[in-house]
Amino acid sequence: MKDRFYIKEVADIMGVTRDTLRIYEEEGLIFPQRDANGFRVYSKDDIYRLIAIKFHKANDMSLKDIRNVLNRNEPRDIIALINNQIKTEESLIALHQNNLKRLKLAKYYYRETEQEISIEDGVMEGAYIVSDIYTDFMDTVKAFFKLSNDDPDYAMSFLNVEYDVNSSIETYKNSYVILDENEINALRRGDIKEKCEKLPEAKCIRCIVSSDEPVPKKEHLEEILKYAEKNKIKLTGRIYAHFLYQFEKESDINYIIEILAERMS
């Protein structure tokens, strides 16, 4: 086997560009020598080192982390770096699982809108109020964009409106941005739980509706109240709603809204 390889030969062996090899050199991953004419010369050990680099890159390690792994002498230091990568991958898996869950929910919600309004028993799962509380929905919209621009994790939030049906169902009482607890856990954002108020977890009456506005119409709430009365279900008077998705139907904009009416325990 040859002992010396020029950059074109190494690039051909690896199936990468010469620029890639130059970047590896700049990042301190490989250290080719120079011949009398100044051309890069790679040894067999450089080739073997490139195998390790390819392995770690396949595991989504950054070039900086690969350099640290290859240049550390103590196994415990290397194990610490690998453990960091394992934590990163576990976080990504949790995020992808959440993405898959949201996609399946989206499919379900869109399918629901093809049917007549259906009301069913449900559970209000944990969610945190991550913005100020407003009386104007547009202020909540502005808060959502401010939060998500400052911190991309908040892009997974919902714009929530809250009704007090003991007072009125003509309009919502207030609105705010919420972030689902499962989302927070997947993002590993315990700091959000520490600083934000949690909405109550409770049994509820739940329905999905389609509306030409991003908040429920009066008739949607009336349907829920009729259902509760018919089935002798006692409500606390608090109803929460947030729009989930948007679509166009016959040139009209429609919003898919989830409505949750809190039941007495």
N, C-alpha and C positions, 0 to 999 in steps of 0.2 A: 504494500500500500504506500502511496505517496506520503511524504512527510510535510510537504509545503503546497499550499493552495493559494491561488490569487482570488481576488474578490469575486470575479465573474464565475469562477468555478464553484465557490462556496454558495453564491446566490443560486446557481443552477441546482446544486445538490439539495439546498433547503427549499427551493421553490419560492424564494422571496426576491425582492429587488435589491440592488446594490445600495440604494438609499436606506433601506431597512437595516442593513448591516452597519452602515455609517452611524445611524441613530443609536444602535446598540453600543457602538464604540463610544459615542458621545456621552451616553448614559452610564458608562463604566461597567457594562456587562461583559464585554470581550476586549481583549488587548492584543490586536495583531501587531506584528513587527513590520518593519519596512526594509525593502531590499535596497541595493545600491542606487537604484533609480527612483527611490521614494515610493514604490508601489507597495500596497498592503500585502503582507504575506501571513497566512493563517496556518497554524499547526494542527496536528490531529487532536490535541487537547482542546483547541478552540472549537473544532467541529463537535467534539463530545459535549462541550459546554453549551453549545447551541441547542443540543437535544434537550438539556435541562431547561433552557430558556423557553423553548417551544412548549414543553410540558406545563410550566407555570403560567405561560400566557394563555394556554387552553383553559386554565382554571381562573381566568379573568384577573390575575394578579397584575398590578401596575408595574411598569419597568423599575420604578423606585423600589418597590417591595421585592421584586425579583433580584435586584442588585443586592439588597440587604440579606436575602436568603443565601445567595451564592457566596457572598463575601464574609458571612459569619463563620466563626470557627467552633463556637460552642453549640451543641445540639439543642440545649434548652432555649437559646436565643432564637434558633430557627423554629422550634416548636411554638414559641410565643407568636412569631410572625404568622405561622400557619393557622394558629388558633384565631388570630384576628381575621384572617381570610374566611375561616369557617363561620365566624359570627356574621360577617358580611353576607355570605351566601345564604345563611339561615334567614337573615332579614329580607333578602331578595325573594326567597321562597315564600315567606309570609306575605309579602306584597303581591306576588303573582297569584297566590291563593285568593287573596282579597279581590284582585282584579277579575279573576275567574268567577268569583261569587257575584260581583257587581254585573258582569256580563250576563250571567244566568238570570239575575234579577231583572235586568233590562229586558231580556227576552220575555220573561213572565209578565212584566208590567205592560209591555206593548201588546201582548196577547190579550191581557185583561181589557184593554180599551176597545177591543173588537166586540166585546159583549156588552149587554146591558149592565148598569151599575150593580155590582154584587157586594154585599156586606157580609162580613164574617167575623168570628171571634179571633182575637189576636193578642199579642203581647208587645208592649212598648219596651223595646230593648234599650240598654244604656246609651245615652248621648250627652254631650257636654256643650254648654253655651259658650262659644269661643269669641263672641263679639259683645259690644254694648247692646242694650235692649232699646229698640226704636218703636215709634208709633207710625212711621212712614216707611213703607216697604222699600222705596228707592234708597233710603239711607242704609238699609240692610244690604241692598245690591252693592252700593259703594263700599260698604265694610267688607263684603266678600272679596271684591277685587283688591282692596288694600291688603287684606290678610294674605291672600294667595300670591300677590306680587312680592310681598315681604318674605313669605315662607311658603314654598311650593307645596308643602304637606297639606296646607289648608285648601288646596284646589279640590280635595275630596269632600269638602263640606257641603251642607245643604242650607238653603234659605228657608227658615221655619216661620210660620205665623201661628199665633195662639189666640183662641177664642174663649170668651167667658160666656157661655150660652145662658147663664142665669141673668146676665145683663142684656146681651143682644147678640143676634146672629147676623145682623146687617153688615157688620164689618169686624175685622180682627181687632183684638185688644192691643197687641204688640207684635213685633217681629224681631228676629235675631238669626245669627248664623250658628249652626250646630255641626258637631263632628261626632260621628258614630264611635262608640267605645271600641268596637272591634277594629275599626280603622286605626284608632289611636294605638291599640295594642300591637297591630301589625307594623306600624311606623316606629314602635318603641319610643313613644313620646309621653313618658310618665310626667314630664313637666307640664303638659296640658292638663292632665288630671289634677295636678297640685294647685294650679292657679285658676281653674274654671269651675263654674257651678254645674252640677250634674242634674239633668232632668230626671223626674221620678220614673222608676221601672214599675209597671203595673199592667194588669189585664186591661184590654180595651176592645172596642169595636173598630174594625179596620175596613177600609174600602179604597179602591183605586178608581179615580175618575179622570175624564178628559175634559179640559176646559179651554176656552179661548183667552183665559187670563192665567197668570202663574199662581193665583190664589183661588180657593174654592168659591163657588157661587152659593147664594143663600139656599137654593133648592137642594144642593148637595148635602148641606148640613141638616136641612129639614128631613131628608130621607133617612139620615142616621138617627135623628131623634124619633121619627116614626117607628123605625125598626126597634129601638130600645123600648119604646112604650109598648109596642105589640108583644115583645118577648119578655116584658116585665124586668128589663135590665136597668138598674139604677146607675146613673152616671154622676161623676163629680161636678160636671159643668165645664170642665176643661177639654177643649178639642185642639189638637195640634195638626198642622198640615204643612207639607213641603212639596214643591214640585221637583220631580226627578229627571224628566227628560222632555224634549220638545220635538215635535214633528209637524209636517205640513200635510194637510188633507184638503183636497179640492181648493188649493191656493190659499187656504186659511191656516194660520198658525195655531197649533194645539199644544197644550201642556198636559203632561201626565202627572197627576197629583196624588200623593198618598195622604189619607186623612185617618187620624187616630183619635177616637173618643175615649177618654179615660173612664174606666168603670170603678165604682166603689168596691172596696175590698170586702 
